[in-house]
Amino acid sequence: SHFGSSPQLQLCQMFGEGCGAGFSPGAIVGGNDGSRMVGTLSDWNGKKACGFIEVQNPAGKKYFAHKTEFELQFQDGQAPPPGTTLSFVPGVDPKSGRERACQIR
């Protein structure tokens, strides 16, 4: 893809496990629908199955997104295109301590 070498997408390899196994985003953000955020898929790396969701508030803030966090799973190569509006629960990766999107819809 044309954005496969983006510096942000190179961060994909720096993130550890997903929000799933042994990690509850609810422990950090409450976990109910009131804690969901809305953003736009700004980048996607099909080879690494990850990208970033950019939110409006605060403007320009991006959350790491991994394929395994999408509630409706898709086949490789069938990711939503950049520009797609998505909602998610903000969480924190237990290994890296970095913010990431969980329960993506």
All heavy atoms as an XYZ file, in Angstrom:
779
protein
N       0.831     -1.187      0.000
C       0.000      0.000      0.000
C       0.870      1.243      0.000
O       2.042      1.199      0.353
C      -0.926     -0.019      1.207
O      -0.165      0.161      2.373
N       0.284      2.359     -0.348
C       1.056      3.589     -0.463
C       1.491      4.159      0.872
O       2.363      4.993      0.924
C       0.268      4.633     -1.261
C      -0.973      5.108     -0.574
N      -2.139      4.377     -0.572
C      -1.219      6.226      0.136
C      -3.053      5.024      0.106
N      -2.534      6.145      0.556
N       0.903      3.722      1.982
C       1.314      4.236      3.285
C       2.022      3.179      4.118
O       2.170      3.326      5.304
C       0.129      4.812      4.069
C      -1.086      3.951      4.070
C      -1.173      2.834      4.875
C      -2.148      4.249      3.244
C      -2.290      2.046      4.872
C      -3.277      3.452      3.227
C      -3.348      2.361      4.033
N       2.478      2.112      3.486
C       3.109      1.011      4.205
C       4.394      1.383      4.912
O       4.792      0.721      5.838
N       5.036      2.478      4.497
C       6.299      2.843      5.134
C       6.139      4.036      6.074
O       7.114      4.608      6.507
C       7.347      3.157      4.064
O       6.911      4.256      3.286
N       4.903      4.406      6.373
C       4.641      5.522      7.276
C       5.352      5.297      8.611
O       5.331      4.198      9.150
C       3.134      5.635      7.526
O       2.877      6.420      8.664
N       5.982      6.341      9.160
C       6.630      6.185     10.474
C       5.648      5.716     11.537
O       6.010      4.951     12.421
C       7.145      7.592     10.784
C       7.262      8.264      9.464
C       6.193      7.666      8.593
N       4.384      6.166     11.453
C       3.403      5.735     12.436
C       3.147      4.242     12.309
O       3.021      3.537     13.301
C       2.094      6.501     12.256
C       2.252      7.966     12.602
C       1.081      8.785     12.144
O       0.455      8.474     11.148
N       0.799      9.837     12.868
N       3.074      3.739     11.086
C       2.798      2.325     10.914
C       3.988      1.472     11.313
O       3.823      0.317     11.661
C       2.371      2.038      9.483
C       0.987      2.589      9.154
C       0.647      2.316      7.708
C      -0.075      2.021     10.049
N       5.176      2.043     11.314
C       6.329      1.291     11.782
C       6.207      1.026     13.279
O       6.821      0.115     13.812
C       7.618      2.040     11.452
C       7.903      2.053      9.963
C       9.086      2.931      9.602
O       9.773      3.448     10.456
N       9.299      3.108      8.315
N       5.373      1.813     13.963
C       5.147      1.602     15.385
C       4.369      0.314     15.638
O       4.384     -0.205     16.742
C       4.373      2.775     15.989
C       5.140      4.086     16.102
C       4.206      5.184     16.583
C       6.314      3.941     17.042
N       3.673     -0.198     14.613
C       2.887     -1.417     14.792
C       3.712     -2.510     15.453
O       3.237     -3.210     16.338
C       2.359     -1.935     13.458
S       1.076     -0.929     12.725
N       4.947     -2.647     15.030
C       5.781     -3.726     15.553
C       6.207     -3.464     16.993
O       6.682     -4.359     17.677
C       6.993     -3.927     14.661
C       7.891     -2.719     14.563
C       8.884     -2.856     13.431
O       9.014     -3.909     12.838
N       9.587     -1.783     13.126
N       5.997     -2.247     17.496
C       6.416     -1.916     18.851
C       5.349     -2.242     19.890
O       5.605     -2.199     21.074
C       6.778     -0.431     18.938
C       7.997     -0.081     18.102
S       8.289      1.693     17.966
C       8.272      2.202     19.680
N       4.129     -2.546     19.438
C       3.054     -2.823     20.379
C       3.012     -4.299     20.710
O       3.263     -5.150     19.876
C       1.707     -2.375     19.792
C       1.534     -0.891     19.810
C       2.075     -0.103     18.822
C       0.861     -0.279     20.846
C       1.932      1.269     18.840
C       0.713      1.095     20.879
C       1.250      1.874     19.871
N       2.668     -4.594     21.946
C       2.639     -5.976     22.413
C       1.313     -6.641     22.146
O       0.709     -6.459     21.106
N       0.828     -7.416     23.110
C      -0.397     -8.178     22.972
C      -1.594     -7.252     22.844
O      -1.535     -6.093     23.190
C      -0.604     -9.076     24.199
C       0.439    -10.143     24.320
C       0.243    -10.962     25.579
O      -0.679    -10.671     26.350
O       1.027    -11.890     25.778
N      -2.695     -7.828     22.370
C      -3.921     -7.069     22.218
C      -4.609     -6.803     23.532
O      -4.123     -7.144     24.597
N      -5.781     -6.201     23.438
C      -6.567     -5.871     24.627
C      -7.252     -7.114     25.166
O      -7.820     -7.082     26.234
C      -7.629     -4.828     24.272
S      -6.949     -3.298     23.638
N      -7.225     -8.204     24.422
C      -7.922     -9.426     24.794
C      -7.267    -10.131     25.956
O      -7.250     -9.635     27.060
N      -6.696    -11.278     25.720
C      -6.164    -12.195     26.732
C      -5.627    -11.530     27.979
O      -4.590    -10.896     27.961
C      -5.065    -13.055     26.102
N      -6.382    -11.671     29.054
C      -5.918    -11.196     30.338
C      -5.975     -9.701     30.532
O      -5.496     -9.186     31.523
N      -6.573     -8.974     29.595
C      -6.608     -7.523     29.704
C      -8.031     -7.044     29.606
O      -8.739     -7.396     28.681
C      -5.775     -6.887     28.592
C      -5.865     -5.381     28.579
C      -5.354     -4.633     29.618
C      -6.471     -4.730     27.534
C      -5.432     -3.256     29.611
C      -6.547     -3.351     27.515
C      -6.026     -2.614     28.553
N      -8.455     -6.255     30.544
C      -9.810     -5.707     30.539
C      -9.761     -4.197     30.436
O      -9.358     -3.520     31.381
C     -10.545     -6.095     31.822
O     -11.764     -5.404     31.907
N     -10.167     -3.646     29.290
C     -10.170     -2.185     29.188
C     -11.109     -1.557     30.217
O     -10.924     -0.434     30.629
C     -10.638     -1.914     27.768
C     -11.282     -3.171     27.303
C     -10.628     -4.285     28.071
N     -12.121     -2.302     30.678
C     -13.057     -1.781     31.661
C     -12.376     -1.370     32.951
O     -12.834     -0.466     33.644
N     -11.274     -2.022     33.281
C     -10.560     -1.703     34.517
C      -9.951     -0.306     34.441
O      -9.686      0.311     35.458
C      -9.466     -2.729     34.762
N      -9.767      0.188     33.226
C      -9.125      1.481     33.050
C     -10.132      2.579     32.720
O     -10.067      3.666     33.241
C      -8.065      1.396     31.930
C      -6.957      0.448     32.375
C      -7.503      2.757     31.574
C      -5.982      0.099     31.303
N     -11.113      2.270     31.860
C     -11.982      3.330     31.355
C     -13.454      3.136     31.678
O     -14.272      3.912     31.260
C     -11.822      3.476     29.825
C     -10.414      3.901     29.481
C     -12.183      2.195     29.110
N     -13.818      2.112     32.392
C     -15.212      1.904     32.732
C     -15.875      0.866     31.853
O     -16.757      0.155     32.301
N     -15.484      0.779     30.604
C     -15.914     -0.308     29.745
C     -17.334     -0.282     29.242
O     -17.722     -1.149     28.494
N     -18.156      0.707     29.612
C     -19.516      0.717     29.095
C     -19.600      1.570     27.836
O     -18.633      2.215     27.451
C     -20.504      1.211     30.164
C     -20.161      2.607     30.656
O     -19.577      3.397     29.934
N     -20.510      2.890     31.892
N     -20.760      1.580     27.190
C     -20.876      2.316     25.937
C     -20.619      3.811     26.107
O     -20.240      4.489     25.176
C     -22.250      2.086     25.296
C     -22.303      0.752     24.559
O     -21.227      0.185     24.283
O     -23.407      0.284     24.269
N     -20.823      4.330     27.319
C     -20.557      5.735     27.560
C     -19.087      6.090     27.446
O     -18.743      7.253     27.292
N     -18.206      5.097     27.533
C     -16.767      5.362     27.462
C     -16.229      5.211     26.046
O     -15.048      5.393     25.824
C     -16.016      4.418     28.404
O     -16.136      3.087     27.963
N     -17.107      4.876     25.085
C     -16.649      4.686     23.705
C     -16.259      6.020     23.086
O     -16.835      7.055     23.395
C     -17.725      4.007     22.859
C     -17.984      2.578     23.291
C     -18.880      1.834     22.320
N     -18.141      1.470     21.117
C     -17.344      0.407     21.017
N     -17.195     -0.394     22.043
N     -16.710      0.149     19.912
N     -15.263      5.958     22.225
C     -14.823      7.132     21.482
C     -15.092      6.872     20.005
O     -15.208      5.722     19.582
C     -13.335      7.385     21.716
C     -12.999      7.695     23.156
S     -11.237      8.037     23.397
C     -11.120      9.671     22.686
N     -15.165      7.933     19.231
C     -15.380      7.827     17.791
C     -14.202      8.481     17.095
O     -13.735      9.540     17.507
C     -16.704      8.500     17.366
C     -16.861      8.479     15.850
C     -17.885      7.809     18.036
N     -13.723      7.820     16.041
C     -12.616      8.373     15.269
C     -12.646      7.858     13.855
O     -13.549      7.120     13.454
N     -11.636      8.226     13.105
C     -11.520      7.844     11.696
C     -10.253      7.029     11.507
O      -9.191      7.418     12.003
C     -11.449      9.110     10.821
O     -12.596      9.917     11.074
C     -11.400      8.758      9.348
N     -10.382      5.911     10.793
C      -9.202      5.109     10.485
C      -8.295      5.949      9.592
O      -8.664      6.299      8.471
C      -9.610      3.808      9.789
C      -8.494      2.795      9.566
C      -7.943      2.285     10.896
C      -8.992      1.622      8.728
N      -7.122      6.314     10.120
C      -6.243      7.223      9.378
C      -5.151      6.497      8.610
O      -4.664      7.003      7.600
C      -5.621      8.250     10.324
O      -4.823      7.612     11.299
N      -4.752      5.332      9.075
C      -3.685      4.548      8.429
C      -3.998      3.079      8.652
O      -4.573      2.715      9.674
C      -2.321      4.828      9.078
C      -1.895      6.271      8.971
O      -1.578      6.707      7.864
O      -1.900      6.959     10.014
N      -3.586      2.235      7.701
C      -3.717      0.786      7.891
C      -2.594      0.089      7.158
O      -2.312      0.389      5.999
C      -5.055      0.263      7.376
C      -5.252     -1.172      7.765
C      -5.067     -2.271      6.983
C      -5.629     -1.666      9.057
N      -5.298     -3.405      7.709
C      -5.651     -3.063      8.986
C      -5.943     -1.043     10.262
C      -5.977     -3.864     10.079
C      -6.264     -1.828     11.344
C      -6.284     -3.231     11.237
N      -1.933     -0.848      7.839
C      -0.870     -1.650      7.246
C      -1.397     -3.076      7.149
O      -1.481     -3.780      8.160
C       0.385     -1.585      8.121
C       1.541     -2.364      7.540
O       1.366     -3.406      6.911
N       2.732     -1.875      7.759
N      -1.784     -3.490      5.954
C      -2.350     -4.814      5.755
C      -1.395     -5.940      6.098
O      -1.812     -6.994      6.569
N      -0.098     -5.729      5.889
C       0.882     -6.783      6.174
C       1.008     -7.044      7.670
O       1.240     -8.173      8.088
C       2.247     -6.413      5.586
C       2.270     -6.464      4.075
C       3.642     -6.143      3.530
C       3.636     -6.204      2.016
N       4.939     -5.882      1.443
N       0.878     -5.995      8.471
C       1.010     -6.153      9.922
C      -0.342     -6.160     10.626
O      -0.404     -6.309     11.849
C       1.895     -5.048     10.487
C       3.326     -5.173      9.981
C       4.225     -4.152     10.632
C       5.651     -4.340     10.109
N       6.559     -3.337     10.630
N      -1.426     -5.972      9.860
C      -2.798     -6.001     10.388
C      -3.002     -4.993     11.511
O      -3.599     -5.289     12.533
C      -3.178     -7.413     10.834
N      -2.455     -3.793     11.321
C      -2.632     -2.758     12.328
C      -2.590     -1.382     11.687
O      -2.174     -1.222     10.547
C      -1.583     -2.872     13.422
S       0.109     -2.598     12.853
N      -3.042     -0.415     12.452
C      -3.057      0.958     11.969
C      -3.395      1.897     13.101
O      -3.155      1.587     14.274
N      -3.986      3.044     12.747
C      -4.306      4.054     13.738
C      -5.672      4.661     13.485
O      -6.065      4.859     12.335
C      -3.239      5.159     13.735
C      -1.926      4.681     14.265
C      -0.988      4.102     13.420
C      -1.628      4.769     15.612
C       0.215      3.628     13.911
C      -0.426      4.299     16.115
C       0.500      3.727     15.258
N      -6.381      4.951     14.582
C      -7.659      5.650     14.528
C      -7.417      7.039     15.097
O      -6.942      7.178     16.228
C      -8.733      4.914     15.353
C      -8.962      3.501     14.797
C     -10.042      5.721     15.352
C      -9.865      2.635     15.663
N      -7.749      8.059     14.307
C      -7.552      9.443     14.736
C      -8.870      9.996     15.265
O      -9.901      9.859     14.622
C      -7.052     10.290     13.568
C      -6.734     11.716     13.962
C      -6.055     12.496     12.841
O      -5.609     11.885     11.860
O      -5.973     13.724     12.974
N      -8.820     10.624     16.432
C     -10.018     11.206     17.041
C     -10.000     12.727     16.870
O      -8.954     13.319     16.600
C     -10.138     10.829     18.537
C     -10.292      9.318     18.690
C      -8.940     11.309     19.333
N     -11.168     13.340     17.040
C     -11.288     14.796     16.894
C     -10.990     15.540     18.197
O     -10.628     16.714     18.168
C     -12.704     15.148     16.418
C     -13.006     14.643     15.026
C     -12.059     15.234     13.991
O     -11.808     16.428     13.969
N     -11.513     14.375     13.135
N     -11.195     14.849     19.336
C     -11.009     15.518     20.614
C     -10.202     14.619     21.548
O     -10.731     13.604     22.010
C     -12.364     15.855     21.231
C     -12.239     16.739     22.456
O     -11.182     17.278     22.741
N     -13.324     16.880     23.196
N      -8.931     14.924     21.813
C      -8.232     16.103     21.298
C      -7.838     15.926     19.836
O      -7.544     14.811     19.395
C      -6.995     16.190     22.189
C      -6.736     14.786     22.641
C      -8.093     14.124     22.727
N      -7.847     16.994     19.112
C      -7.582     16.980     17.669
C      -6.230     16.346     17.361
O      -5.230     16.662     17.998
C      -7.637     18.391     17.110
N      -6.222     15.425     16.412
C      -4.976     14.810     15.957
C      -4.491     13.632     16.777
O      -3.523     12.983     16.396
N      -5.134     13.332     17.912
C      -4.693     12.202     18.742
C      -5.016     10.900     18.012
O      -6.094     10.735     17.465
C      -5.380     12.227     20.098
C      -4.922     11.097     21.014
C      -5.470     11.296     22.411
C      -5.045     10.195     23.345
N      -3.618     10.166     23.605
N      -4.060      9.976     18.003
C      -4.237      8.696     17.321
C      -4.093      7.542     18.301
O      -3.214      7.557     19.154
C      -3.228      8.542     16.180
C      -3.455      9.525     15.051
C      -2.523      9.280     13.894
C      -2.806     10.266     12.768
N      -2.005      9.971     11.574
N      -4.978      6.554     18.133
C      -4.932      5.334     18.938
C      -4.530      4.173     18.043
O      -5.082      4.009     16.946
C      -6.312      5.036     19.544
C      -6.679      5.934     20.690
C      -7.205      7.197     20.459
C      -6.484      5.521     22.007
C      -7.539      8.035     21.514
C      -6.826      6.357     23.070
C      -7.349      7.607     22.809
O      -7.681      8.433     23.848
N      -3.588      3.370     18.507
C      -3.172      2.166     17.801
C      -4.372      1.223     17.676
O      -5.148      1.062     18.620
C      -2.049      1.493     18.586
C      -1.619      0.173     18.020
C      -0.828      0.108     16.888
C      -2.001     -1.012     18.623
C      -0.417     -1.114     16.371
C      -1.597     -2.235     18.115
C      -0.806     -2.282     16.983
N      -4.536      0.612     16.513
C      -5.636     -0.331     16.276
C      -5.072     -1.609     15.660
O      -4.288     -1.545     14.713
C      -6.667      0.286     15.329
N      -5.445     -2.763     16.200
C      -5.007     -4.044     15.659
C      -6.212     -4.830     15.177
O      -7.287     -4.745     15.770
C      -4.231     -4.848     16.714
C      -3.522     -6.023     16.119
N      -4.111     -7.258     15.989
C      -2.284     -6.129     15.584
C      -3.256     -8.079     15.401
N      -2.135     -7.423     15.150
N      -6.023     -5.593     14.131
C      -7.101     -6.372     13.527
C      -7.864     -7.214     14.547
O      -9.080     -7.347     14.472
C      -6.521     -7.277     12.426
C      -7.532     -8.188     11.780
C      -6.873     -9.103     10.757
C      -7.891    -10.098     10.230
N      -7.299    -11.018      9.283
N      -7.161     -7.768     15.525
C      -7.803     -8.656     16.498
C      -8.795     -7.931     17.398
O      -9.599     -8.577     18.066
C      -6.750     -9.357     17.379
O      -5.967     -8.358     18.040
C      -5.849    -10.260     16.543
N      -8.745     -6.601     17.431
C      -9.641     -5.836     18.294
C     -10.963     -5.460     17.628
O     -11.843     -4.909     18.272
C      -8.942     -4.576     18.796
C      -7.911     -4.865     19.859
C      -8.476     -5.633     21.053
O      -9.614     -5.366     21.457
O      -7.763     -6.517     21.552
N     -11.110     -5.749     16.332
C     -12.368     -5.455     15.653
C     -13.421     -6.468     16.086
O     -13.186     -7.680     16.049
C     -12.195     -5.489     14.134
C     -11.564     -4.243     13.581
C     -10.193     -4.059     13.653
C     -12.340     -3.254     12.997
C      -9.600     -2.907     13.147
C     -11.755     -2.102     12.488
C     -10.388     -1.925     12.571
N     -14.594     -5.985     16.517
C     -15.645     -6.884     16.974
C     -16.171     -7.740     15.826
O     -16.525     -8.889     16.024
C     -16.766     -6.088     17.649
C     -16.299     -5.508     18.977
C     -17.399     -4.827     19.760
O     -18.502     -4.608     19.221
O     -17.153     -4.522     20.938
N     -16.228     -7.178     14.626
C     -16.575     -7.958     13.436
C     -15.274     -8.253     12.706
O     -14.686     -7.362     12.088
C     -17.536     -7.177     12.529
C     -18.930     -6.942     13.095
C     -19.743     -6.040     12.161
C     -19.654     -8.263     13.304
N     -14.815     -9.486     12.807
C     -13.539     -9.858     12.202
C     -13.643     -9.866     10.679
O     -14.698    -10.138     10.120
C     -13.097    -11.234     12.709
C     -12.666    -11.226     14.172
C     -11.395    -10.415     14.381
O     -10.346    -10.742     13.855
N     -11.493     -9.341     15.159
N     -12.545     -9.550     10.013
C     -12.494     -9.520      8.558
C     -11.279    -10.301      8.081
O     -10.324    -10.507      8.830
C     -12.437     -8.074      8.039
C     -11.368     -7.229      8.685
C     -10.058     -7.247      8.220
C     -11.677     -6.415      9.773
C      -9.078     -6.479      8.824
C     -10.698     -5.636     10.382
C      -9.395     -5.668      9.900
N     -11.342    -10.750      6.842
C     -10.240    -11.496      6.245
C      -9.087    -10.543      5.937
O      -9.289     -9.344      5.736
C     -10.700    -12.178      4.948
C     -11.782    -13.222      5.155
C     -11.291    -14.384      6.001
O     -10.210    -14.902      5.804
N     -12.117    -14.790      6.971
N      -7.872    -11.087      5.883
C      -6.717    -10.287      5.486
C      -7.023     -9.639      4.145
O      -7.574    -10.276      3.253
C      -5.462    -11.152      5.377
C      -4.958    -11.612      6.739
O      -5.335    -11.001      7.759
O      -4.192    -12.592      6.773
N      -6.667     -8.374      4.007
C      -6.927     -7.646      2.775
C      -8.320     -7.044      2.707
O      -8.637     -6.347      1.747
N      -9.166     -7.297      3.708
C     -10.532     -6.789      3.702
C     -10.768     -5.746      4.794
O     -11.904     -5.515      5.207
C     -11.527     -7.953      3.887
C     -11.444     -9.008      2.811
C     -11.822     -8.452      1.443
O     -12.810     -7.769      1.290
N     -10.991     -8.742      0.452
N      -9.705     -5.128      5.274
C      -9.827     -4.113      6.328
C     -10.649     -2.930      5.824
O     -10.682     -2.654      4.620
C      -8.444     -3.622      6.742
N     -11.319     -2.233      6.737
C     -12.018     -1.028      6.305
C     -11.010     -0.032      5.730
O      -9.877      0.034      6.207
C     -12.671     -0.489      7.583
C     -12.102     -1.263      8.708
C     -11.442     -2.476      8.160
N     -11.400      0.727      4.718
C     -10.447      1.664      4.112
C     -10.188      2.871      5.007
O     -11.039      3.244      5.819
C     -11.150      2.086      2.820
C     -12.608      1.897      3.102
C     -12.694      0.729      4.041
N      -9.010      3.489      4.874
C      -8.753      4.731      5.602
C      -9.876      5.722      5.320
O     -10.390      5.791      4.207
C      -7.417      5.211      5.031
C      -6.728      3.934      4.639
C      -7.837      3.068      4.094
N     -10.275      6.450      6.367
C     -11.387      7.383      6.254
C     -12.671      6.827      6.851
O     -13.633      7.561      7.053
N     -12.680      5.511      7.157
C     -13.855      4.883      7.758
C     -14.023      5.361      9.198
O     -13.071      5.389      9.963
C     -13.702      3.348      7.747
O     -13.549      2.902      6.406
C     -14.909      2.664      8.377
N     -15.258      5.739      9.565
C     -15.554      6.139     10.941
C     -15.753      4.887     11.787
O     -16.497      3.980     11.399
C     -16.818      7.016     10.986
O     -16.585      8.195     10.217
C     -17.162      7.409     12.419
N     -15.077      4.840     12.924
C     -15.129      3.692     13.830
C     -15.338      4.170     15.256
O     -14.955      5.289     15.610
C     -13.815      2.908     13.762
C     -13.424      2.341     12.399
C     -11.974      1.898     12.407
C     -14.338      1.186     12.028
N     -15.929      3.313     16.092
C     -15.989      3.608     17.528
C     -15.179      2.543     18.248
O     -15.012      1.431     17.750
C     -17.431      3.656     18.025
O     -17.994      2.364     18.077
N     -14.691      2.898     19.440
C     -13.835      1.983     20.191
C     -13.800      2.390     21.652
O     -14.208      3.491     22.021
C     -12.410      1.968     19.612
C     -11.694      3.295     19.726
C     -10.845      3.554     20.790
C     -11.872      4.279     18.761
C     -10.189      4.772     20.906
C     -11.216      5.501     18.860
C     -10.374      5.749     19.936
N     -13.317      1.464     22.477
C     -13.070      1.747     23.890
C     -11.565      1.968     24.036
O     -10.778      1.107     23.643
C     -13.522      0.567     24.779
C     -13.137      0.819     26.234
C     -15.017      0.338     24.646
N     -11.147      3.119     24.569
C      -9.712      3.330     24.747
C      -9.164      2.417     25.836
O      -9.817      2.201     26.855
C      -9.609      4.804     25.149
C     -10.957      5.172     25.657
C     -11.947      4.257     24.993
N      -7.988      1.875     25.584
C      -7.342      0.997     26.542
C      -5.844      1.235     26.535
O      -5.352      2.111     25.832
N      -5.138      0.426     27.301
C      -3.686      0.539     27.391
C      -3.093     -0.845     27.226
O      -3.541     -1.809     27.846
C      -3.258      1.139     28.749
C      -1.733      1.168     28.868
C      -3.829      2.530     28.923
N      -2.092     -0.962     26.366
C      -1.418     -2.234     26.161
C      -0.663     -2.594     27.438
O       0.125     -1.792     27.942
C      -0.453     -2.117     24.984
C       0.185     -3.443     24.645
O       1.055     -3.890     25.428
O      -0.177     -4.029     23.623
N      -0.897     -3.805     27.984
C      -0.252     -4.169     29.250
C       1.262     -4.320     29.157
O       1.955     -4.154     30.155
C      -0.915     -5.498     29.618
C      -1.420     -6.052     28.330
C      -1.759     -4.865     27.474
N       1.785     -4.620     27.983
C       3.240     -4.776     27.851
C       3.941     -3.452     27.599
O       4.936     -3.147     28.230
C       3.566     -5.750     26.708
C       3.330     -7.196     27.065
C       3.873     -8.100     25.978
C       3.759     -9.557     26.374
N       4.272    -10.436     25.321
N       3.412     -2.669     26.642
C       4.107     -1.440     26.262
C       3.664     -0.240     27.078
O       4.381      0.754     27.146
C       3.857     -1.142     24.780
O       2.507     -0.780     24.579
N       2.455     -0.306     27.679
C       1.935      0.836     28.409
C       1.375      1.906     27.506
O       0.983      2.987     27.958
N       1.333      1.632     26.196
C       0.841      2.623     25.233
C      -0.670      2.501     25.058
O      -1.236      1.427     25.175
C       1.525      2.432     23.870
C       3.011      2.714     23.919
C       3.621      2.407     22.558
N       5.052      2.564     22.581
C       5.678      3.622     22.067
N       5.006      4.584     21.510
N       6.986      3.685     22.104
N      -1.287      3.623     24.713
C      -2.726      3.622     24.474
C      -3.051      2.886     23.178
O      -2.276      2.910     22.238
C      -3.234      5.074     24.368
C      -3.176      5.811     25.667
C      -3.681      7.226     25.541
O      -3.174      7.943     24.651
O      -4.566      7.604     26.301
N      -4.225      2.214     23.184
C      -4.659      1.509     21.991
C      -6.165      1.427     21.973
O      -6.832      1.612     23.001
C      -4.036      0.128     21.914
C      -4.448     -0.800     23.027
C      -3.752     -2.138     22.947
N      -4.168     -2.902     21.796
C      -3.337     -3.616     21.037
N      -2.070     -3.683     21.332
N      -3.779     -4.278     20.000
N      -6.727      1.152     20.806
C      -8.176      1.002     20.641
C      -8.572     -0.440     20.911
O      -7.932     -1.366     20.419
C      -8.580      1.409     19.232
N      -9.627     -0.634     21.700
C     -10.163     -1.951     22.009
C     -11.627     -2.009     21.593
O     -12.277     -0.961     21.489
C     -10.054     -2.220     23.503
S      -8.381     -2.154     24.157
N     -12.141     -3.203     21.373
C     -13.572     -3.405     21.048
C     -13.991     -2.488     19.909
O     -14.984     -1.761     19.992
C     -14.422     -3.167     22.287
C     -14.061     -4.083     23.450
C     -14.779     -3.693     24.732
O     -15.851     -3.093     24.699
N     -14.197     -4.009     25.863
N     -13.239     -2.504     18.815
C     -13.472     -1.592     17.685
C     -14.705     -2.034     16.900
O     -14.850     -3.189     16.564
C     -12.237     -1.556     16.758
C     -10.998     -1.141     17.539
C     -12.477     -0.632     15.564
C      -9.685     -1.384     16.794
N     -15.569     -1.062     16.593
C     -16.757     -1.299     15.763
C     -16.741     -0.364     14.578
O     -16.520      0.820     14.744
C     -18.059     -1.022     16.521
C     -18.263     -1.810     17.752
C     -19.596     -1.453     18.375
N     -19.720     -2.138     19.651
C     -20.451     -1.692     20.661
N     -21.133     -0.575     20.545
N     -20.510     -2.347     21.777
